[in-house]
């Protein structure tokens, strides 16, 4: 019975695969139909159950080739150099399609006692010719783009040169041109701070905030510099403007409270209502937890100090000295240390409270340290602002 079910399942799946390939063929998705058929013919291609795939492959190949050749004929008549990439890719497609089918040949059509027909052609000359024509066009076009002062043109030139180097590695001075296009297409951003508070900002905080190598924010077209470099034209500035810094006084709050609860104090024999010791079915005495009432007086001390930095992040166009946009940002840091002493039975306190008994008073951090620690949160928020708000969309 199990074998019959597996056989029926196999038949159903095979039928589904053929139907899917037929639908792809009918809708003009010839290469997807070819991929389906090839995948199903990888194993046991000579089995009778695979015949439908061979017919579908033969038909899909013929129609795909006919469509590509018609496209090439139309592109040749148009003679538009901008269509060279499509011509090159179409020749590649014609060749790749053949290479996909070759390993399967021959494919026998049993009912007609013949091999399936796949008229292959040699496209090597056309591929090389169209590639060279495309390379020449891309090279000339990118050189023209790079004669402008528009960063967007340099970026397009870089992308075209990258593609050119992929299809024709080390073509002329392409690598040199790529470096030039990337440099001239990049927005270099000068990052700096401004302190409008009446407090000293720790130098290491400013250095940390401006160390953009740790932010991971440099991308293909945007590079951040905390100090201006020679021979670089900075179009944008990013200013972290410290507006206010609030640091609370050092505080120690005390409180005293009593805790009571039943705690285990060893074990005792279980006594029944008649005052006799209870035994189990093996005659052994039964023991239970000995619960006693415990009381403890706790003296709790809470050291507290807080810092808040209010700042704003300004995006500036350095060419026009105009503010592009501004983002307010507030960061907080709280220092807190809780410790406690006790009198009585510490077991009466909550279990998670024990750690406080092992702590002692510690020195309060300095105001400079508080500002620095607050800056760690500020740095995270600054990274988030920059990640979500680029200088160019």
C-alpha positions in Angstrom: 0.0 0.0 0.0 2.8 2.3 1.0 4.5 1.8 -2.4 1.3 2.6 -4.3 0.9 5.8 -2.4 4.5 6.8 -3.1 4.1 6.0 -6.8 0.9 8.1 -7.0 2.6 10.9 -5.3 5.5 10.8 -7.8 3.0 10.8 -10.7 1.2 13.8 -9.2 4.4 15.7 -8.7 5.6 14.9 -12.2 2.3 16.0 -13.7 2.5 19.3 -11.7 6.1 19.9 -13.0 5.0 19.4 -16.6 2.0 21.7 -16.2 4.1 24.4 -14.7 6.6 24.2 -17.6 3.7 24.3 -20.1 2.4 27.5 -18.4 5.7 29.2 -18.5 6.0 28.3 -22.2 2.5 29.6 -22.9 3.2 32.9 -21.1 6.4 33.6 -23.0 8.8 32.8 -20.1 10.8 30.6 -22.4 14.1 30.6 -20.4 12.2 29.7 -17.2 10.5 26.9 -19.1 13.9 25.7 -20.3 15.4 25.9 -16.8 12.4 23.8 -15.5 12.8 21.2 -18.3 16.6 20.9 -17.9 16.3 20.5 -14.2 13.8 17.6 -14.6 15.9 16.0 -17.3 19.1 15.9 -15.2 18.3 12.4 -14.0 16.7 9.5 -15.9 16.3 11.5 -19.1 15.6 8.4 -21.1 12.6 7.4 -19.1 9.2 7.5 -20.8 7.9 9.8 -18.0 10.3 12.4 -19.1 9.2 12.7 -22.7 6.9 15.7 -22.1 9.9 17.7 -20.8 11.9 16.9 -24.0 9.0 18.2 -26.2 8.6 21.3 -24.1 12.4 21.9 -24.1 12.6 21.7 -27.8 9.7 24.1 -28.3 10.9 26.6 -25.7 14.4 26.6 -27.2 13.1 27.3 -30.7 10.9 30.1 -29.6 13.5 31.7 -27.3 16.1 31.7 -30.0 13.7 33.1 -32.5 12.7 36.0 -30.2 16.4 36.8 -29.4 17.4 36.9 -33.1 14.4 39.2 -33.9 15.5 41.4 -31.0 19.1 41.6 -32.4 17.8 42.3 -35.9 15.8 45.2 -34.6 18.7 46.6 -32.5 21.0 46.4 -35.5 18.6 48.4 -37.6 18.1 51.0 -34.8 21.9 51.4 -34.6 21.7 53.2 -31.3 25.0 52.8 -29.3 23.0 52.9 -26.1 21.6 49.5 -27.1 25.0 47.9 -27.3 24.7 46.4 -23.8 21.4 44.7 -24.7 23.0 43.3 -27.9 26.0 41.9 -25.9 23.7 40.4 -23.3 21.4 38.9 -25.9 24.4 37.1 -27.6 25.5 35.9 -24.2 22.0 34.6 -23.5 21.9 32.7 -26.9 25.2 31.1 -26.1 24.4 30.3 -22.4 21.1 28.7 -23.4 22.9 26.3 -25.7 25.5 25.5 -23.0 22.8 24.6 -20.6 21.3 22.1 -23.0 24.4 20.5 -24.4 25.2 18.2 -21.5 21.8 16.5 -21.9 22.2 15.6 -25.5 21.1 13.4 -27.2 17.5 13.5 -26.1 15.4 10.8 -27.7 11.8 11.3 -28.6 10.5 7.7 -28.4 7.2 8.0 -30.3 8.9 9.7 -33.3 12.0 7.6 -33.1 14.3 10.7 -33.4 16.5 12.9 -31.4 15.1 16.3 -30.3 16.4 19.1 -32.5 18.3 22.0 -31.1 20.0 24.0 -33.9 23.0 25.4 -32.2 25.1 28.3 -33.6 28.6 29.6 -32.8 28.1 33.1 -31.3 31.7 33.6 -30.2 32.5 36.2 -32.9 29.4 38.2 -32.2 30.0 38.1 -28.4 33.5 39.4 -28.8 32.5 42.0 -31.4 29.6 43.3 -29.3 31.7 43.3 -26.2 34.4 45.4 -27.8 31.8 47.8 -29.2 30.2 48.1 -25.8 33.5 48.6 -24.1 34.5 51.4 -26.5 31.1 53.1 -26.0 31.2 52.9 -22.2 34.8 54.2 -22.2 34.0 57.1 -24.4 30.8 57.9 -22.5 32.4 57.8 -19.1 35.2 60.1 -20.3 32.6 62.6 -21.3 30.7 62.3 -18.0 34.0 63.0 -16.1 34.5 66.3 -17.9 31.6 67.7 -15.9 31.7 69.0 -12.3 28.6 67.1 -11.3 29.2 64.4 -8.6 26.2 62.4 -9.9 27.9 62.2 -13.3 31.1 60.9 -11.6 29.1 58.3 -9.7 27.4 57.1 -12.9 30.8 57.0 -14.6 32.2 54.9 -11.8 29.3 52.4 -12.1 29.8 52.2 -15.9 33.6 51.7 -15.5 33.0 49.0 -12.9 30.8 47.2 -15.4 33.3 47.8 -18.2 36.1 46.3 -16.0 33.9 43.2 -15.4 33.3 42.4 -19.0 36.7 43.5 -20.2 39.3 43.5 -17.4 42.1 46.1 -17.5 40.7 47.8 -20.5 43.0 50.8 -21.3 43.3 53.0 -18.1 39.9 52.0 -16.7 41.3 51.3 -13.2 42.9 54.7 -13.0 39.6 56.3 -14.2 37.6 54.3 -11.6 39.8 55.8 -8.8 39.3 59.3 -10.1 35.6 58.9 -10.6 35.1 57.5 -7.0 37.2 60.3 -5.5 35.4 63.0 -7.4 32.0 61.5 -6.8 32.4 61.2 -3.1 30.9 63.6 -0.5 33.6 64.3 2.1 32.0 65.5 5.3 33.9 67.5 7.9 32.7 66.5 11.4 33.3 68.8 14.4 31.9 69.8 17.8 30.8 73.1 19.3 30.5 73.7 23.1 27.8 76.2 24.1 27.7 75.0 27.7 29.5 76.5 30.6 31.3 73.2 31.3 34.4 71.6 29.9 33.8 68.7 27.5 36.3 66.0 28.2 38.9 65.8 25.3 38.5 62.0 25.1 34.7 62.3 24.7 35.2 64.7 21.8 37.8 62.4 20.3 35.5 59.4 20.7 32.5 61.3 19.2 34.6 62.3 16.2 36.3 59.0 15.7 34.0 57.9 12.8 36.1 54.9 12.0 34.3 53.2 14.9 30.9 54.1 13.6 31.1 52.1 10.4 29.2 54.9 8.6 31.5 55.5 5.7 29.9 54.2 2.5 30.6 54.1 -1.2 29.9 57.8 -1.7 30.2 59.4 1.8 33.4 59.7 3.9 33.5 61.5 7.3 36.7 63.3 8.5 37.1 64.7 11.9 40.1 66.8 10.8 40.3 68.4 7.3 42.7 66.8 4.9 44.8 68.6 2.3 43.5 68.6 -1.3 40.0 67.5 -0.3 37.0 69.7 -1.1 34.5 69.4 1.8 31.0 70.1 0.6 29.2 69.2 3.9 29.8 69.7 7.6 28.3 67.7 10.5 28.4 69.6 13.8 27.7 68.1 17.2 26.6 71.2 19.2 26.5 70.8 23.0 23.8 73.0 24.3 23.4 72.1 28.0 24.9 69.7 30.5 23.1 68.9 33.8 24.9 67.0 36.6 23.0 66.3 39.8 24.5 66.6 43.3 25.9 63.4 44.8 23.1 61.9 46.9 23.0 59.1 49.5 19.5 58.1 50.4 18.9 55.8 53.4 16.0 53.7 54.5 15.3 51.2 57.3 12.8 48.4 57.1 12.0 45.0 58.7 11.3 41.8 56.9 9.8 38.6 58.3 9.2 35.2 56.8 9.2 31.5 57.5 12.5 29.9 56.7 13.8 26.3 56.7 15.9 25.4 59.7 16.8 21.8 59.2 14.3 19.0 59.3 12.1 17.3 61.9 10.1 14.2 62.3 6.5 14.3 61.0 4.1 13.9 63.9 0.5 12.9 63.4 -2.6 14.1 65.2 -2.0 11.6 68.0 1.5 12.8 68.7 3.1 9.7 67.1 5.9 9.8 64.5 4.7 9.0 61.0 6.4 6.2 59.1 6.3 5.3 55.4 5.2 2.0 53.9 8.7 0.6 54.6 8.6 1.5 58.3 11.0 4.4 58.0 10.4 7.6 59.9 9.2 10.5 57.7 11.0 13.8 58.0 9.7 17.3 56.9 11.2 20.8 56.7 11.5 22.5 60.0 10.1 26.0 59.4 10.8 28.9 61.8 9.9 32.5 61.8 12.9 34.8 61.0 13.2 38.5 61.3 15.8 40.9 60.0 16.2 44.7 60.2 17.7 46.1 57.0 19.6 49.4 56.6 19.7 50.3 52.9 21.9 53.0 51.3 21.4 54.2 47.8 24.1 56.3 46.1 22.8 58.3 43.1 24.2 60.8 40.6 22.9 61.6 37.2 24.0 63.5 34.1 22.1 64.7 31.1 23.6 66.1 27.9 21.3 68.2 25.6 22.8 68.7 22.1 21.8 69.0 18.5 23.3 67.6 15.3 23.5 70.1 12.5 23.9 69.3 8.8 25.6 72.2 7.1 26.3 73.0 3.4 29.8 74.3 3.6 29.6 75.8 0.1 26.7 78.1 1.0 27.1 78.1 4.9 23.4 77.1 5.0 21.9 74.8 7.6 20.4 71.8 5.8 18.7 70.2 8.8 19.0 69.9 12.5 18.3 67.0 14.9 17.9 67.5 18.7 19.4 64.8 20.8 19.3 64.1 24.6 21.4 61.5 26.4 21.2 60.5 30.0 23.5 58.5 32.3 22.7 57.4 35.9 25.2 56.2 38.4 23.6 54.2 41.2 25.0 51.9 43.8 22.8 50.2 46.4 24.3 48.4 49.4 22.9 47.3 52.7 23.7 46.1 56.2 21.4 44.2 58.6 20.7 43.0 62.1 19.0 39.7 62.8 18.5 36.7 60.5 19.4 37.6 56.9 17.4 34.7 55.7 14.2 36.7 56.3 15.2 39.0 53.4 14.3 38.2 49.8 16.8 35.9 48.1 17.6 38.4 45.4 18.4 41.0 48.0 21.5 39.1 49.4 23.8 40.7 46.9 23.3 44.1 48.5 24.7 42.8 51.7 28.0 42.0 49.9 28.4 45.5 48.6 29.9 48.6 50.2 30.0 52.3 49.5 32.1 53.4 46.5 33.5 56.7 45.4 31.2 58.8 43.2 32.4 59.3 39.7 33.8 62.7 38.8 31.7 65.1 36.8 34.1 64.6 33.9 33.6 60.8 34.0 29.8 61.3 34.2 29.9 63.5 31.1 32.1 60.9 29.3 29.8 58.0 30.3 26.8 60.0 29.1 28.7 60.5 25.8 28.6 56.8 25.2 24.8 56.9 24.8 25.2 60.1 22.8 27.5 58.4 20.4 24.9 55.6 19.8 22.2 58.2 19.1 24.5 60.2 16.8 25.2 57.0 14.8 21.4 56.3 14.5 20.7 59.9 13.3 23.4 59.7 10.6 22.3 56.2 9.5 18.8 57.4 9.0 19.6 60.8 7.5 22.1 60.9 4.7 23.3 64.1 3.2 22.1 63.0 -0.3 19.1 60.7 -0.9 
